[in-house]
Amino acid sequence: MTHRQYLMIPGPTPVPARAALAEAAPMINHRGPEFGALLGEVTGALKRVFRTTHQVLIFPAAGTGAMEAAAANLVAPGERVLVAVAGEFGARFAEIMRVMGADVRVLEFPWGTPVDPAEVNRALEADRSIRILVVTHNETSTGVTMDLPALRRSIPGDDVLFVVDAISSVGAIDVHPDEWGIDVLVGASQKGLMAPPGLALVALSEEAWEKVGRTRCQSVYWSFVRAREFLERPSPQTPYTPAVSLLYALRESLRLL
Ligand SMILES: *Cc1c(COP(=O)(O)O)cnc(C)c1O
């Protein structure tokens, strides 16, 4: 047993004892009513913390998995995507989009500075074939938080989806996806939510769900359609074995939040 450390890193953040102890609970049948109640409570609480009326999907993965899931479900081959990069995590999202077959345009900003909405607007105006804008809410590698409402307003027209990496912000820095017009919000369990690492979280707007419906998903594991279909059963489920212990822990962290 290692000693409790005072972690001075962005994540994992210290896990409250109540959440850590909850992980020791016995396994349950993930197709039974007890699991349905657990998943129902966790997704309900996540909606409140994410400040959205839409479903919050949960995948067993690091936050990077939620980023990859967003790309797998939204990007058609050759689709033009603009990624605003002002640090390590913006660069990671650009790489994921590229690997998933997007035609990626990178808009670089000096590390330590915010993404400038006026420059984003110019880039989107200059190329109206861009269909997705990706921004990191809080660029953890530099500590700079972006002005999401201003960035939303910088998007011309209404056929560009606004994808936001909120992995280090959700639960810690205010983010209002419904109010601010964010189409895809990705999060993770181990930063602002005070849970152990291992759960990737995604919330989508109505427009994003429409796009998902029109796009051939490049993955079975990350399929948003499957995840939602199982989540909306009379007793909520997941398409494959969920990380039961992590869900117990997250439930306690969310109760504390
Ligand atoms: C931590 C972090 C990630 C990566 O999360 P992992 O769980 O390590 O995959 C991505 N984006 C941001 C902004 C982060 O802070």
The ligand as an SDF file (V2000), in Angstrom:
LIG
                    3D

 15 15  0  0  0  0  0  0  0  0999 V2000
   -5.9710   15.1080  -19.1700 C   0  0  0  0  0  0  0  0  0  0  0  0
   -6.4350   15.6800  -20.4430 C   0  0  0  0  0  0  0  0  0  0  0  0
   -6.6140   14.8870  -21.5820 C   0  0  0  0  0  0  0  0  0  0  0  0
   -6.2360   13.4350  -21.6340 C   0  0  0  0  0  0  0  0  0  0  0  0
   -6.9300   12.6830  -20.6990 O   0  0  0  0  0  0  0  0  0  0  0  0
   -6.4760   11.1500  -20.4890 P   0  0  0  0  0  0  0  0  0  0  0  0
   -7.4900   10.6740  -19.4700 O   0  0  0  0  0  0  0  0  0  0  0  0
   -5.0780   11.1810  -19.9950 O   0  0  0  0  0  0  0  0  0  0  0  0
   -6.6150   10.4650  -21.7950 O   0  0  0  0  0  0  0  0  0  0  0  0
   -7.1210   15.4850  -22.7180 C   0  0  0  0  0  0  0  0  0  0  0  0
   -7.4330   16.7830  -22.7520 N   0  0  0  0  0  0  0  0  0  0  0  0
   -7.2770   17.5840  -21.6800 C   0  0  0  0  0  0  0  0  0  0  0  0
   -7.6400   19.0160  -21.7880 C   0  0  0  0  0  0  0  0  0  0  0  0
   -6.7720   17.0550  -20.4880 C   0  0  0  0  0  0  0  0  0  0  0  0
   -6.5920   17.8420  -19.4190 O   0  0  0  0  0  0  0  0  0  0  0  0
  1  2  1  0
  2  3  1  0
  2 14  2  0
  3  4  1  0
  3 10  2  0
  4  5  1  0
  5  6  1  0
  6  7  2  0
  6  8  1  0
  6  9  1  0
 10 11  1  0
 11 12  2  0
 12 13  1  0
 12 14  1  0
 14 15  1  0
M  END
$$$$
